[in-house]
Structures are given as C-alpha cells and as structure tokens.
Amino acid sequence: MLTVRLPRTLESRLNKLAKRTGRPKSYYATKAIGEFLDEQEDYLTAISRLEENRPPIPLEEVVRKLGLDG
C-alpha cells in the first residue's frame, strides 16, 4: 500500500482523466510509476555499462536479439 500526496494541479489532471476514461486513478498511478521505474532501471544499466567501459551494443544487434526486425 502506498499513499502519495500530489500537487493540486496534478491531482486535478488525474481526476479529469479518470472521469473522462472511466478508469480509476490508481490505474494511471500504477502505469506511471511502472514506466518511470523502467526508464530509471534502463538509465542505471546504461550508466553501469559506461562506468565499466563495456562496449556499446549496436542498435541493429538489439533489434535482432529482440526479434523486432520482422
């Protein structure tokens, strides 16, 4: 369980979005936190690779390994 205090402007925007879409505010909060965590974990992985002087992975290789080339 997590309680978050939002600035009024964010809370107002969240309320409007929830009403407009019929989804609960918790849906959007969970989605936003999940996306933020994904980005932060990717960032920390990249920083770690740089600090260890590991070679970059070419985009073409990433695309191929993830099966995005088809």
N, CA, C and O atoms as a GROMACS GRO file, in nm:
protein
  280
    1MET      N    1   0.085  -0.117   0.000
    1MET     CA    2   0.000   0.000   0.000
    1MET      C    3   0.089   0.123   0.000
    1MET      O    4   0.190   0.128   0.070
    2LEU      N    5   0.051   0.221  -0.078
    2LEU     CA    6   0.129   0.343  -0.092
    2LEU      C    7   0.033   0.461  -0.094
    2LEU      O    8  -0.069   0.458  -0.163
    3THR      N    9   0.067   0.563  -0.020
    3THR     CA   10  -0.010   0.686  -0.022
    3THR      C   11   0.077   0.795  -0.079
    3THR      O   12   0.192   0.812  -0.037
    4VAL      N   13   0.024   0.870  -0.174
    4VAL     CA   14   0.102   0.975  -0.240
    4VAL      C   15   0.025   1.106  -0.231
    4VAL      O   16  -0.095   1.110  -0.259
    5ARG      N   17   0.094   1.211  -0.194
    5ARG     CA   18   0.033   1.344  -0.191
    5ARG      C   19   0.076   1.415  -0.319
    5ARG      O   20   0.196   1.438  -0.341
    6LEU      N   21  -0.020   1.450  -0.401
    6LEU     CA   22   0.009   1.515  -0.528
    6LEU      C   23  -0.017   1.666  -0.519
    6LEU      O   24  -0.104   1.710  -0.443
    7PRO      N   25   0.060   1.743  -0.595
    7PRO     CA   26   0.026   1.885  -0.606
    7PRO      C   27  -0.116   1.898  -0.665
    7PRO      O   28  -0.160   1.812  -0.742
    8ARG      N   29  -0.185   2.004  -0.630
    8ARG     CA   30  -0.324   2.021  -0.675
    8ARG      C   31  -0.340   2.012  -0.825
    8ARG      O   32  -0.437   1.954  -0.874
    9THR      N   33  -0.246   2.068  -0.898
    9THR     CA   34  -0.258   2.066  -1.046
    9THR      C   35  -0.253   1.923  -1.099
    9THR      O   36  -0.330   1.888  -1.188
   10LEU      N   37  -0.163   1.842  -1.046
   10LEU     CA   38  -0.155   1.703  -1.091
   10LEU      C   39  -0.278   1.625  -1.049
   10LEU      O   40  -0.331   1.545  -1.127
   11GLU      N   41  -0.323   1.648  -0.928
   11GLU     CA   42  -0.442   1.577  -0.881
   11GLU      C   43  -0.563   1.613  -0.966
   11GLU      O   44  -0.645   1.526  -0.998
   12SER      N   45  -0.575   1.739  -1.001
   12SER     CA   46  -0.687   1.783  -1.085
   12SER      C   47  -0.682   1.717  -1.223
   12SER      O   48  -0.783   1.670  -1.274
   13ARG      N   49  -0.564   1.714  -1.280
   13ARG     CA   50  -0.548   1.650  -1.412
   13ARG      C   51  -0.580   1.501  -1.404
   13ARG      O   52  -0.646   1.446  -1.492
   14LEU      N   53  -0.533   1.437  -1.298
   14LEU     CA   54  -0.558   1.294  -1.279
   14LEU      C   55  -0.708   1.268  -1.262
   14LEU      O   56  -0.761   1.173  -1.319
   15ASN      N   57  -0.773   1.350  -1.183
   15ASN     CA   58  -0.919   1.335  -1.164
   15ASN      C   59  -0.993   1.350  -1.297
   15ASN      O   60  -1.083   1.271  -1.326
   16LYS      N   61  -0.957   1.449  -1.376
   16LYS     CA   62  -1.023   1.471  -1.505
   16LYS      C   63  -1.002   1.352  -1.598
   16LYS      O   64  -1.095   1.308  -1.666
   17LEU      N   65  -0.880   1.301  -1.602
   17LEU     CA   66  -0.851   1.187  -1.688
   17LEU      C   67  -0.930   1.064  -1.644
   17LEU      O   68  -0.987   0.994  -1.727
   18ALA      N   69  -0.933   1.040  -1.515
   18ALA     CA   70  -1.006   0.924  -1.463
   18ALA      C   71  -1.155   0.934  -1.496
   18ALA      O   72  -1.216   0.835  -1.538
   19LYS      N   73  -1.213   1.052  -1.478
   19LYS     CA   74  -1.355   1.070  -1.511
   19LYS      C   75  -1.381   1.052  -1.659
   19LYS      O   76  -1.478   0.989  -1.700
   20ARG      N   77  -1.292   1.109  -1.739
   20ARG     CA   78  -1.311   1.104  -1.885
   20ARG      C   79  -1.302   0.962  -1.940
   20ARG      O   80  -1.372   0.927  -2.035
   21THR      N   81  -1.216   0.882  -1.881
   21THR     CA   82  -1.192   0.747  -1.934
   21THR      C   83  -1.266   0.638  -1.858
   21THR      O   84  -1.279   0.526  -1.908
   22GLY      N   85  -1.315   0.670  -1.738
   22GLY     CA   86  -1.383   0.568  -1.659
   22GLY      C   87  -1.289   0.472  -1.590
   22GLY      O   88  -1.333   0.370  -1.536
   23ARG      N   89  -1.162   0.502  -1.591
   23ARG     CA   90  -1.063   0.418  -1.522
   23ARG      C   91  -1.032   0.479  -1.386
   23ARG      O   92  -1.042   0.601  -1.369
   24PRO      N   93  -0.996   0.396  -1.289
   24PRO     CA   94  -0.962   0.452  -1.157
   24PRO      C   95  -0.828   0.527  -1.161
   24PRO      O   96  -0.741   0.499  -1.244
   25LYS      N   97  -0.815   0.620  -1.071
   25LYS     CA   98  -0.689   0.696  -1.062
   25LYS      C   99  -0.571   0.602  -1.035
   25LYS      O  100  -0.460   0.626  -1.082
   26SER      N  101  -0.595   0.497  -0.959
   26SER     CA  102  -0.487   0.404  -0.926
   26SER      C  103  -0.431   0.336  -1.051
   26SER      O  104  -0.313   0.302  -1.056
   27TYR      N  105  -0.515   0.317  -1.152
   27TYR     CA  106  -0.468   0.258  -1.278
   27TYR      C  107  -0.359   0.346  -1.338
   27TYR      O  108  -0.252   0.297  -1.377
   28TYR      N  109  -0.386   0.476  -1.346
   28TYR     CA  110  -0.290   0.567  -1.407
   28TYR      C  111  -0.166   0.586  -1.319
   28TYR      O  112  -0.056   0.600  -1.371
   29ALA      N  113  -0.184   0.588  -1.188
   29ALA     CA  114  -0.070   0.600  -1.098
   29ALA      C  115   0.022   0.479  -1.111
   29ALA      O  116   0.144   0.493  -1.117
   30THR      N  117  -0.037   0.360  -1.116
   30THR     CA  118   0.042   0.238  -1.130
   30THR      C  119   0.116   0.236  -1.263
   30THR      O  120   0.234   0.201  -1.269
   31LYS      N  121   0.046   0.275  -1.369
   31LYS     CA  122   0.107   0.279  -1.502
   31LYS      C  123   0.223   0.378  -1.506
   31LYS      O  124   0.330   0.347  -1.559
   32ALA      N  125   0.204   0.497  -1.450
   32ALA     CA  126   0.307   0.600  -1.450
   32ALA      C  127   0.429   0.556  -1.369
   32ALA      O  128   0.543   0.577  -1.412
   33ILE      N  129   0.406   0.497  -1.253
   33ILE     CA  130   0.518   0.452  -1.170
   33ILE      C  131   0.594   0.340  -1.239
   33ILE      O  132   0.717   0.337  -1.237
   34GLY      N  133   0.522   0.247  -1.301
   34GLY     CA  134   0.586   0.138  -1.373
   34GLY      C  135   0.674   0.188  -1.486
   34GLY      O  136   0.787   0.141  -1.503
   35GLU      N  137   0.624   0.284  -1.564
   35GLU     CA  138   0.702   0.339  -1.675
   35GLU      C  139   0.825   0.414  -1.622
   35GLU      O  140   0.933   0.405  -1.680
   36PHE      N  141   0.807   0.488  -1.514
   36PHE     CA  142   0.919   0.560  -1.454
   36PHE      C  143   1.027   0.462  -1.407
   36PHE      O  144   1.146   0.485  -1.431
   37LEU      N  145   0.986   0.355  -1.340
   37LEU     CA  146   1.083   0.256  -1.292
   37LEU      C  147   1.157   0.190  -1.409
   37LEU      O  148   1.278   0.169  -1.402
   38ASP      N  149   1.085   0.158  -1.515
   38ASP     CA  150   1.151   0.101  -1.634
   38ASP      C  151   1.259   0.194  -1.687
   38ASP      O  152   1.370   0.150  -1.716
   39GLU      N  153   1.226   0.322  -1.699
   39GLU     CA  154   1.322   0.420  -1.750
   39GLU      C  155   1.443   0.434  -1.658
   39GLU      O  156   1.556   0.440  -1.704
   40GLN      N  157   1.419   0.439  -1.527
   40GLN     CA  158   1.528   0.454  -1.432
   40GLN      C  159   1.619   0.332  -1.433
   40GLN      O  160   1.741   0.345  -1.426
   41GLU      N  161   1.560   0.212  -1.441
   41GLU     CA  162   1.641   0.090  -1.446
   41GLU      C  163   1.724   0.086  -1.574
   41GLU      O  164   1.841   0.047  -1.570
   42ASP      N  165   1.667   0.127  -1.686
   42ASP     CA  166   1.743   0.134  -1.811
   42ASP      C  167   1.858   0.234  -1.800
   42ASP      O  168   1.970   0.207  -1.844
   43TYR      N  169   1.828   0.349  -1.740
   43TYR     CA  170   1.930   0.451  -1.722
   43TYR      C  171   2.045   0.399  -1.636
   43TYR      O  172   2.162   0.417  -1.670
   44LEU      N  173   2.012   0.334  -1.524
   44LEU     CA  174   2.116   0.283  -1.436
   44LEU      C  175   2.198   0.173  -1.502
   44LEU      O  176   2.319   0.162  -1.478
   45THR      N  177   2.134   0.092  -1.586
   45THR     CA  178   2.207  -0.010  -1.661
   45THR      C  179   2.306   0.056  -1.757
   45THR      O  180   2.421   0.013  -1.768
   46ALA      N  181   2.261   0.160  -1.825
   46ALA     CA  182   2.348   0.231  -1.920
   46ALA      C  183   2.465   0.296  -1.848
   46ALA      O  184   2.579   0.288  -1.895
   47ILE      N  185   2.439   0.358  -1.734
   47ILE     CA  186   2.547   0.421  -1.657
   47ILE      C  187   2.647   0.316  -1.611
   47ILE      O  188   2.768   0.338  -1.616
   48SER      N  189   2.597   0.202  -1.566
   48SER     CA  190   2.684   0.094  -1.520
   48SER      C  191   2.774   0.046  -1.634
   48SER      O  192   2.893   0.024  -1.615
   49ARG      N  193   2.716   0.030  -1.753
   49ARG     CA  194   2.795  -0.013  -1.870
   49ARG      C  195   2.903   0.090  -1.903
   49ARG      O  196   3.015   0.053  -1.936
   50LEU      N  197   2.869   0.218  -1.893
   50LEU     CA  198   2.968   0.322  -1.921
   50LEU      C  199   3.080   0.320  -1.818
   50LEU      O  200   3.198   0.330  -1.853
   51GLU      N  201   3.045   0.306  -1.691
   51GLU     CA  202   3.145   0.305  -1.584
   51GLU      C  203   3.238   0.185  -1.593
   51GLU      O  204   3.354   0.193  -1.552
   52GLU      N  205   3.189   0.074  -1.646
   52GLU     CA  206   3.270  -0.047  -1.660
   52GLU      C  207   3.345  -0.050  -1.792
   52GLU      O  208   3.415  -0.147  -1.823
   53ASN      N  209   3.330   0.057  -1.871
   53ASN     CA  210   3.394   0.067  -2.003
   53ASN      C  211   3.357  -0.050  -2.093
   53ASN      O  212   3.438  -0.097  -2.173
   54ARG      N  213   3.233  -0.098  -2.079
   54ARG     CA  214   3.187  -0.206  -2.165
   54ARG      C  215   3.146  -0.147  -2.299
   54ARG      O  216   3.096  -0.035  -2.305
   55PRO      N  217   3.168  -0.222  -2.405
   55PRO     CA  218   3.136  -0.167  -2.537
   55PRO      C  219   2.986  -0.150  -2.556
   55PRO      O  220   2.906  -0.227  -2.502
   56PRO      N  221   2.948  -0.048  -2.634
   56PRO     CA  222   2.805  -0.031  -2.662
   56PRO      C  223   2.753  -0.145  -2.748
   56PRO      O  224   2.829  -0.212  -2.817
   57ILE      N  225   2.624  -0.166  -2.743
   57ILE     CA  226   2.560  -0.269  -2.826
   57ILE      C  227   2.497  -0.197  -2.945
   57ILE      O  228   2.411  -0.111  -2.926
   58PRO      N  229   2.538  -0.231  -3.067
   58PRO     CA  230   2.480  -0.164  -3.184
   58PRO      C  231   2.329  -0.185  -3.191
   58PRO      O  232   2.278  -0.291  -3.156
   59LEU      N  233   2.258  -0.083  -3.238
   59LEU     CA  234   2.114  -0.088  -3.247
   59LEU      C  235   2.067  -0.208  -3.329
   59LEU      O  236   1.970  -0.274  -3.293
   60GLU      N  237   2.135  -0.237  -3.438
   60GLU     CA  238   2.096  -0.349  -3.523
   60GLU      C  239   2.097  -0.480  -3.446
   60GLU      O  240   2.010  -0.565  -3.466
   61GLU      N  241   2.196  -0.497  -3.357
   61GLU     CA  242   2.204  -0.619  -3.277
   61GLU      C  243   2.089  -0.626  -3.177
   61GLU      O  244   2.032  -0.733  -3.156
   62VAL      N  245   2.056  -0.515  -3.115
   62VAL     CA  246   1.946  -0.511  -3.019
   62VAL      C  247   1.816  -0.546  -3.090
   62VAL      O  248   1.737  -0.626  -3.040
   63VAL      N  249   1.793  -0.486  -3.205
   63VAL     CA  250   1.672  -0.512  -3.283
   63VAL      C  251   1.663  -0.659  -3.318
   63VAL      O  252   1.556  -0.720  -3.306
   64ARG      N  253   1.773  -0.718  -3.361
   64ARG     CA  254   1.775  -0.859  -3.398
   64ARG      C  255   1.750  -0.948  -3.278
   64ARG      O  256   1.669  -1.040  -3.285
   65LYS      N  257   1.818  -0.921  -3.166
   65LYS     CA  258   1.803  -1.003  -3.046
   65LYS      C  259   1.661  -0.999  -2.989
   65LYS      O  260   1.612  -1.098  -2.934
   66LEU      N  261   1.595  -0.884  -3.004
   66LEU     CA  262   1.460  -0.869  -2.952
   66LEU      C  263   1.354  -0.914  -3.052
   66LEU      O  264   1.234  -0.910  -3.023
   67GLY      N  265   1.398  -0.955  -3.170
   67GLY     CA  266   1.305  -1.001  -3.271
   67GLY      C  267   1.220  -0.891  -3.331
   67GLY      O  268   1.106  -0.914  -3.373
   68LEU      N  269   1.275  -0.770  -3.335
   68LEU     CA  270   1.199  -0.656  -3.387
   68LEU      C  271   1.228  -0.630  -3.535
   68LEU      O  272   1.180  -0.532  -3.591
   69ASP      N  273   1.304  -0.716  -3.596
   69ASP     CA  274   1.345  -0.693  -3.734
   69ASP      C  275   1.247  -0.750  -3.837
   69ASP      O  276   1.272  -0.741  -3.957
   70GLY      N  277   1.139  -0.809  -3.792
   70GLY     CA  278   1.047  -0.872  -3.886
   70GLY      C  279   0.923  -0.802  -3.907
   70GLY      O  280   0.839  -0.848  -3.984
   0.00000   0.00000   0.00000
